[in-house]
Amino acid sequence: MTSAARTVSAPEGPVWRSHAAVLALGTFAVGTDAFVIAGLLPDISSSLDVSVGAAGQLVSVFSLAYALLSPVLAALTSRWSRRTVLITALLIFAVGNVVTALAPDYPLVLASRVVAAAGAAMFTPNAGATAATLAGPEHRGRAIAIVTVGLTGSLALGAPLGTAIGNAWGWQATMWFVTALALLVAPVIALRLPDVTVGGPTRLRQRLAPLADRRVVGVLAGTLIAFVGVYLPYTYISAVFEPATGGDGGKVAVLLLVFGLAGTVGNLTAGRLADRRGPRAVVIGATLLLTVVFALTALAHSSYPVAVALTAVAGIGSWSVTAPQQQRVMALAAPGTEPLAVSLNAAVMYLAISLSSVLGAGLLDGAGAAWIAWAGAAFVLAAAGATALSGRTERAADASAPAAPAQREAAPRTP
């Protein structure tokens, strides 16, 4: 343990759950900002006098900035109290969204998304790591799952509500809504979260050490391929299902609500299945399911009831990939580098979102919305194949690796 780390005994009873729930409020705010843009693209396009594809680059810039800044900011703030990091992250995030709401033109809106992404990149990985530390080894998985529920909740409630607000009062009102969420959560964290420092490498080079393991790189590559496929149809959901919605923002909001609710179910179910069947099997099954769903989307995207059904299944499949991929990369990481591997996995996810936005814009302008769904199907099918091929090396790692300390010992309990 580094000198910067302070040992934290696992809280008894429901205390660790309350800590994780507080952090989930923050991931709800951050997730709402990340996901709501997909439902506002037509309004943003009209307001800023740019194409829908150009408006979609707001998602790309946010995601790319998150991916690049996450390991850098983690290194710079590694010796800070986690409470300080989380509060600072929410304040930076709020400033970025205020500038977005007030920006008069497209370039400044793009720049402001980088600021908001910096705050998100500081908050989300630290929220999961802090929840795990406070919960202790025996409750770590459940604590992270609670924090993740904030993200799925942002899909189920935050993004549809934000979309509805944008449709009623303009997309800038949605940015003010997200800002208010962050500013409401910051004082709750300040008052409720214990002051804890999580030990770990302080240099950026040390934080990238898991990339020296080819098996870890293989899993990260699978994450990249899978989430390019997942977010191609999601980012441009308003365009993909435009024949079904007729451009009605209310109907798009319903699709986002369905995706989020189904995603919550998928997230919780995938965790149980991963414990029983193994995370790799869950990822393969989910990506194969998504292959079928996206192919059907390309063929039958003009009926609204069909759109609702396909969106529900897509939500289940999409959020059945996230947690199992984290489990896979943690299992392969060298002892002591598991949190670093997870943070890199999160960065790769956001890089995938950025790439999907760029690719989707090109497909939308050059080939049409149906090809976005076909491309999504191709990517998730490739991810299923890559995951299947990686099975031998992962089984070898499982057989040769000693049990992690967190698995061998129960969390220390306070008397």
N, C-alpha and C positions, 0 to 999 in steps of 0.2 A: 504493500500500500504506500502510495506517495505521501509526502509530508503535507500535501495540499488536501488530502482526503480526510474526512472525519467519519469515524464509524458511526453508523446509525442502526440501532436495534429495531427490529421489525415491530411496529406498533401492534398492540393486542386488538382483538375484536375488529370493529368496523372502522377504526381510525385510519388505517391505510387506504380503505375504500373512499373515505371522505377526501383524503389528499388527492387520490387519483381523479375523483369526481370534479374537484376544483380545477385540476389541470385539463380535464375534458372540456370544461367551459371555454378555456382558451383555444383548444384545438377546434372547437365549434366555430369560434369567431374567425380563426385563420382559414379553416376549411370553407366557410361560407364565402369568403373573399376569393379563394382560389376557384371554387366551383361555379359561382353565380354568373361569371362573365359569359359562360356558354349560353345562358338564357337571355342575355342582353345584347348579343351581337347585332341584330338588326337595328335596334335603337341607337347603339353606339356608332354603328356605320352611318346612319342618317345624321346624327348630331355632329359628328366630326367630319362629315363629308368625305368618307373613305369607303372602300369596298368592304363587304362582309369578311373577305379573306384578310384584308389589312386589319380589321377590327380583331380578328382572331389572333393576330400577333401579340395582342395584349396578354393572352394566355401564354404564348411562346416566350415572351420576354420575362414574364413573372417566373415561369418554370425554369428557364435557363439560368436566370440570376439566382434562384434558389439553389439549383444544383451546383453552381460554381462557388457561391458564397458560404454554403453550409459547412464544409470542412475548414475553410479559412476562418470564419467567425467562431467555430468551435475551438480552434487552436488559440485564437486571440483571447477568448473568455474562459479558458480552461481552469484558471485559478480563481475565478469569481464564484461567489455564492450562487447556487442555482436560482434562488429566489430573486437575486439581483439581475441575473441573466434573463429570467422569464419576464420580469416587470419591464426591463429595458427593451426587450424584444417587442412587447405589446405596444410600448410607446412609439418605437420606430415604425412599427406596422401602422399605427394610427396616423402618424404624420404622413406616411406615404399615401394613405387613402384620402386624407384631407386634401393633399395636393392634387390627387386624381380628380376629386370632386370639383375643385376650383380651376383646374387647368383649362385654358381657352382653346388649346389646339392639340392635335394628335402627337407631335413630338414630345411635348411636355407630359402628356398622359403616359406615353411609353416610359419616359424617365421616371415618373412617379411610381410606376409598377416595379421598378428595380428597388426603390426604397422600401416599398411594402414587402417585397420578396425577401429583403434582408431581415426584416423583423420576423417574418414567417420562418426563415431558415434558422434563426436563433431559437425560436420558440418550440416548434414541433419536435425535433429530435431530443431537445433537453427535457421536454415534458415527459416523454416516454422514459428516458434515463432516470429522471428524478423520481417518477412514480415507482420504477423498479427498485431503486435504492431505498426509498422509504418503506416499501412493502416487505423487503427482505426476500431471500431466495425462494422460500416456499410459496410465496404469493406473487412472485414476479410476473408470471404469465398473465394472471388475471388482472393485475394492475395495469399492464400495458394494454390489455383488451379494453379496459374501461376508458383509458385515454383515447384509444382508437374509436370508441363509440362516439366521441365528440366529432370525429371526421365523418363517420357515416351519418350522424345526426345532422351535420351541416348539409349533407346531400338531401336527407329526407325532409328537413324543415327549413334550414337556413337558406339554401339555394332557391327553393320554390318561393319562400317568403320574400327573399331579396328580388327575385324576378317579378313577383307581383307588385312590389313597391316600385320597381323600375318602370313597369308598364303603366302604373297609375300616376307617378310623379316625375318620371324621367330617371335615367340610369344614374345620374349624379346622386339622387336621393338614396339609391342603394349603397353607394360609397359612404354616405353619411351614416347609414344604418350599420354598416360593418365597423366603422370607426367607433360608434357608440358601444357596440358589443365589446370591442377591445378595451375601451376606457372603463367599462363597467367591471370587467374581469380583473383588471390590474390591481385595484385595491383589495379585492377578495383574496388574491394570491398573497398580497402583502400582509394581510391580517391572518390568514388561515394556514399558510404553508410554512413548515419549519425551515430554519436557516441551515442548509446543508450544502457541503461542497463535495462534489463527486470527483474522485481521483481519476487520472488518466494521462496519457501523453500530452505534452504541452506544445510540441512542435508539429507543424503541418506535415513534415516528412514522416514523423512517427505515426500520425493519424492515418496516413495512406499505406502503412505497412501491410495490411491485409491484401493489398493488390499484388503483393509478391507471390501469393498462393494462386496457382492457375485454377484450382478448383473453385476458389472464391470468385475469381474473375469469371469463370464459366457461369456461376449462378447469377452474378450481376449482369452478364450478357443476356441471360434468360429473362431477367427482370426488365431490361431495356426493350427487348423484342416484344415481350408480352404487353407491356404498358403502352408502347407505341400503338399496338393493335387495339387495346382497350379504349384509349383516349381519342383515337381517330373519330369513331362515331359519336362519342360523348361530347367532345368539344364542339362539333358541328351538328349537334342533335336537332337544332332548329332548322338547319338546311336539309339534313337527311330526311326528316319527316315533314318537311314543308308541304308536300302533296297531301298529307294526312291532316295537318293542322290548319292549312290555309293561311299560315302566317299569324294565327291567333296566339298571342303571348300567353293567354290563360291556359290554353291547351299545352303549350310548351312547359309551363310551370307544373302542370299535372304530371307530365312525363318525368320531369326532374324529381318530383315528389315520389313517384312510383319507383324510380331508379334508386333513390336514397333509402326508402323503406325496405326494398328488396335487398339492397346492399347490406343493410344492418343484419338482416336474416342470414345472408351469405357469410358475413364476417363471423358471426357467432357459430354458425353451423360448421364452417371450415375449421375453426379451432378444435372442435370436438373430433371431427373426422381426421384431422392431422394427428391427433394423439392416438387414434385407433389404427389408422391406415398408413400413417407417415405423410409428411408434408409434400414429398415429391409426387405421390399418387394423387393428392388433392389438386396440385397445380396442373398435372396432366389432364385430369378429369375436367377441371374448370375451363382450361384453354380449349379443349375439344368441344365442350358445350358452347363456348363463345364462337367457335368457328361456325357451327351450325346456325347459331342465332344471327350472326352478322351476315351470313349468306342469305338467310331468309329475309333479313332487313333490306338487302339490295334488291330482292325479287318482289317483296310485298310491303312497300313503304307508303302506299297511298291510302290505306284503311286505318282510321284512328283506333278502333278497338284492337286491331292487330298490332299497331304501334305500341299501345299500352302493354299488351302481353309480351311482345318482344323486349321492350324496355325493362320489364320486371325480371325476365330471365337473364338479360344482360347484366342487371344490377347484382343478381345472385352470383353469377359467374365471375364478374369483375372483382368483387370484394372477397371472393374465395381464393384469390391469388395473393393478396397483400400479406397477410400474416404468415401463411406457409413459406413464402419466399424469405421472410425474416428468419423463420426457424431454420431454414436450410443454410443460410449464410452464417448464422450463429454456430451451427453444428460444425461447420468446416473451418471457422476462424480459429487461430491459435489461442491458447488460454491467455486471458487478459486483454485480447483484442476484439472480443465479441461486440462491445458497444460501438467500436470504430467501424466494424463491418456493417452493423445495422445502419449507422449514419451514412455510410457510403451507399448502401442499398436505397435509402431514402433519396439521396442525391441523384442516383441513377433513375429512380422513378420520375423525379421532376424533369430530368433531362429528357426522358421518354415523352413526357407531356409536351415539352417544348418542341421536340422533333415531330410529334404527331400534329401539332398546330401548323408547323411550316408545311409538312407534307399535305395535310388536309386542305390548306389554302391553295396549294398548287393543283390538287385534284379538283377542287371546287371550281376554280377558274378555267381549268383546261379540259376536264373530262366530265364533270357533273357530279352531283351529290351521291348518286348511287355507287360511284366508284370509291367513295370514301368507305362505305360499308364493305365492299369487296376487298379493299386494301386491309381493313381491319381484320377480316377473316383470314387473309393470307399471313399476317403477322402473328396472330394468336396460334394458328396452325404450326407455324415455324417454331414458336415458343414451346408448344407441346412436344414437337420432335426433339428440340434441343434438350428439354428436361428429361425426356425418356433416355436419350443417349448418355446423359450425365449420371445415370443410376449406378453404374459399376463403380465409379470413383467415390461416390457418396457412400455406398455400402461399405467400401473398403475403409473409408474414413471412420465410419461408425464402429467398425469392428476393431480398429486399431487404437482409437482415441480412448484415453482414460476418462472416467466420469469427471465432470467438472466439479469444482469445489461446491458450487451452488447446488449441485444435484446430490452430492454426498452428505451434505450437512443440512440440517434444518436451520432456519434463520434463528439467530440469537433472540431470546425473548426477555423482555424486562420482567423482573420479579413481580 
